C-alpha cells in the first residue's frame, strides 16, 4: 500500500508539472504587438497591416500557432513599456531609452539595423552643407539632432552656427523648443538633454520655453509654421518628412533650405524589439519571435513594413548593448 501511495504521489507531481508547462506559451491564443507612436498612429497602422499575417505564418512554422495576432500603436512610449511590463502585450517596438526604464520586467530580443547617413559628424555645420541622404552601410546606432526652423529666432540661431559662432545658454533659453512628450524618447528627449547638460549645464526640463508634442510629424509641422523655433529629433527625420514639408506643412522652399542643425548628440544605440518577462514568454517563444522578425526583415514585404521606423533589418540584441542608454537615463532622471 505504501508503495502504491508513493507511485500515485509521483504520478500526481508529474501531472501537475505537465499542467503547469501547458499553461505557458502553448496556450497563448493571442499575441499582442505594440508600436511606439514615433510617427503618426494612422501611418504606422497602415504600414504594419501586413505584419499580422507574416508573423502568424513565421511563428506557425516554428510550432507556435496563434489564433490572433493583434498589432496596435500605443498612446505613448511609456504606455508600450507598461503594457510589456504587465504582460498585457508580449512584443513591443521600443527605443533603447524606453527599454532600459522597464528592463526589470522587459527583455530585449532584437536590435534594429538601419542605413547609415552621409553625415555623421558631431559638428552641426557639417550637416548644413548638403541634404542628408542614406548610404548602403547598415549601422546599429544613430544620432539625435537639434534643429532650428524658419522662424526669426530659428534663423538667428542657425546663422550663428553657420558663421562658426558658439551658441550661448541665453540663446537657447530665448527660443521655443518642441520636444517629445515622452521623457523616455531617446532622440526626442534623453540624448538632447545630455547634449544640453554637457554643453550648457542644463537639461530639457530646465528650458523655460518648451512644448511637449506627440510625435516628430507634429514637431516638424509646428517648426514649419513657426509655433516652435527648435525641435529635437532623430537624424534622418527631415529625410522622412521631406515631401510633407512642402505638400502638407505649406512651405514654399525645401526642408533643407529652411532648417539647420545647431546641435548633434552622441551616438544612440538603435531601437529594440523587446518582449515581456511574463512567464508566458518562454525561452522557446522568445527565440521563435527573434527568428520570425529576422526572417520578415529579409523579405521585400517585411522591409517595406519596418521602413516606417527606418529599420532595415534585425540582429540579436543583448541587455549590455544598452548600458549607454541606462547611463543617459540615470543622468536625465537625476535632473528632473
N, C-alpha and C positions, 0 to 999 in steps of 0.2 A: 504493500500500500504506500509506503514512504517513497519507494522508487517511482511508483505511478504518479504520486503528487509532484515529485521533483520534475518528472517528464512533462506534466501539464504546465508547471511553472515556467519551464524553459520555453515551451511552445507559446505560452501567453506573452512572454517577454519578446520573443521573435515576432509574434503577430503585431504587438504594439509598436515595435521598431519599424516594421514594414509599413504600418499605417501612418506613422509619423513621416516616413520618407514619401509616402504617397500624397501628403498634403503640401508638398513643395511645388516646384515649377510645373510638374507634370499635370497638376490640376488647375493651373492658372489659365482660365479661359480667355482673359483679355490682357493684352499688353498695351500699356499707355505710354506714349512717346510725346514728350513736351519739347517745344522750341521756345527759346527766349525771344522777346519782341524787339530785337535789334533792328528789324526792318518793319514796315507796315504789316500788321497782322494778316490782312487780306492777301497781300503779296506772298507771304510765307505759306499761307494755307493753299493758295492756288499752285505755287511752285512744288509743294510737297505732296500734292494729292496722289500721285502715282506710288508714293513710298509705301503705303499700306499693303498693296498687292505684292510689291517686290520683297518687302520684309517678311511677309507671311510665307511667301514661296521659299525664300532663302532659309528661314528658320525651320520650315517643314522638312526641308532636305537634310537638316541636321537632327531631326527627331523631335522637334518642338512645334506641335501643331496647335495654333491658337485659333479659336473661333472668331475673335475680333481683335484687330489692332487699331487703336484709337490714336490719331495724330491730332495734336492741339497746340495752340500758341498760348503761353502763359500771359497773365496780365502784367507781370514784372519779372525781372531776373530772380528776385527773392522768392516769388511765388513758385517758380520752377524748382528752385533749390529746396524749398519747403515740401513740395509735392514729392520729390525724390526722397528726402529725409524721412518723411512719414510713411512712405511706401504706397501712396495713392498713385504715384507714377513710377514706372520701372526704369525708363530710359529718358535722358534729357540732354539736349544740345545746349551746353552752358559754357561760358568763358571760364578761363582759369581762375579769375578773381571770385566768381560765384562758387566754383567748385571748392576752393580752399575754405570758404566760410562754412561749408556744410560737410566737410570731409570726415567728420565723426560718423556720419550716417550715410555718406555718399562715396562711391568708389569710382575713380577714373577708369574708363575702359579703353578709350582711344583718343589720340591726339590728331587733330586735323592738319593736313598739309595744305599749303596754298602757293600760288605762283609768287615768286619774288617780284620786286619792283625795280624800275630803272634808277630810283633814288633810294639811298639807304643811309645818307649822311645825317649826323646829329646837328649839322649846321643848317638852319632853316633857309638861308639864302639859296642853298643848292637845290631846294625843292621848287624854287620860284623861277628857275631859268628855262624850264621846259615842262610840258604836261607830264603827269605821272602815267606810266604805262607798265603793263605786265611784262615779265620776262618768262622764259620757258623753265627756269630753275624752280624747283619746288622747295619751299623752306618751312621750318617749324616755328618761326617767330614773325612778328610784325611790329610796327611802331604805332604809337598814337601821335596825332598832330594837333597843335594849337593853331587854328586857322582864323585869320581876320577877314571880314566880309566887306561888301561895298559901301557900308555906312561911312559917314565922315570920320568917325573915330576909328573904325577899322582900317580905312585907308591911311589915316595918320600914323597908326602903329606900323602898318606894313611898310610905309615909306622909310621909317626909321631903320627897320630891319634891313631893307634892301639897300640902304645907304651905308650899311656897315656899323650903324649905331647900336647901342645896347638899350633895351627897354628897361625902364625903372619900375619899381613896385607901384609907384603912383600912376604910371601909365596904365598898368594892368587893372588897378583898382578903379580907375576912372571909366572903364569900359563895361558894357553889359555882356555877361557871359551866358552862353547856353550850354548846360551840362546835362548829362543823363540823370533822370530821376532816381535811378538805382545806384547807390554808392558802392555796389559790388561790380559795376561795369568796369572792366579793365581799361578800355580805351576811352570810355565816356566819363570816367571819374578817378579811378585809382591812380593810374600812371601819370595823368596830368597833374594830380595832386602832388605826386612825388617830384615832378618837374618843378612845380611852384615852390615846393619845400627846399629842393636842392639849390634853386637859383635865387629865391626871394624870401625864404624863411616863412612862407605862409602856405596854407592849404586851400583847396576849393571852398571848404567850409568857412574860411576867413574872408572870402571875397564879399564886398558889400553889395555888389550888383550882379546877381546871378538868377537864372531862370532854370528850373528843373523841367526837362522835356521828356516825352515818352518815346523817343526814337530818333535815329540820325536823320531820317527823312524830314521829320518835324523841325529838327535843328537847322538843317540846310534851308528849309523853306523860310524860317524866321530870319536866318542870316541873309537870305536873298532880299527879303522885304524890309530889312533894317530894324527889325524888332530886337535883334541882338547884334553886337559888334564882333564877338568872338565865339567860336564853338570849339569843342574838343571831340575828336572822332578817330576812327581807325584810318590808317594811312591811305587806303585806296577808296575811301568813301566818295571823293569827288569823281573818281573814275566810274563808280557805280551810279552816281546821280548826275552825270554829265548832261544827259539829254533832258532830264526833268528840270534842270536849272533854267533852261530856256522855254521848254514846252509847257511845263506845269507851274513853275515858280515865276514866270513872267519876265525874266531878264532878257535884255537885248544882246548882251555880249556873253561870251563863253565863261564858264566857271573858272577856267584857267586865267582869264584876264581879270576877273573881278574878285578873286580870292587869293590870299597869300598866306604862306606858312610863316608863323612867327615863333614857333617852338616845336621841338621834336623830342619825344621821350626815348628812354632806353628800350631795348627790345622786349616784347611781351610774348611769352610762350603761347602757342596757338590754342584755339578753343578745344573743348573736350566733348566727347560723347561720354557721359557718365551714367552710372547705374545705381539704383538703390542698394543699400546694405541690408534691407529687409530680408528675412530668411528665405523668402520666395526666390530671391536671386542666388541660385546655386552657382558654384564654380562652372558647372557644365553649361548652364544657361548663359552666364556671362561670356564664356568662350564662344558659344554659338552666336551671340549678338555681335561680338567682335568680328568674327569671320563674316557674318552676314553683311555688316556695313563695309568691311574691306572689299567684299565681292561687289556690292552695289556701287561703291565708289569707282570701280574699274569698268563699269558699263557706261555706254553713252547716255542712256536714260538717267542713270544714277548721277552722272556728272552734271547733268542739267539740273537735277533736284538740289544737289548740295551746293551749286553755284550761288544760290540765294544768300549763303553766308560766305561766299568767296572761297569755299573749301574745294580742294582739288582731289583729295583722297584722304586715307586714314592709315595710321600706324598704331601699333600697341602703345598705350601710354602708361606711365607709372606715376605714383604719388610724388616721388622725388623730383620729377620733371617740374613740378610747380612750387618748389621751395622758394623761388624768387617771388612768385605771386603771394606766398604766405608772408614773406618779409614786407612786401608792399602793403598788404592788407593791415598788418600789425602797425605800420607807421601811420597809415591813414586813420585807423581806428583810434590811435593814441592822440590824434589831433582834433578829434570831434569835441 
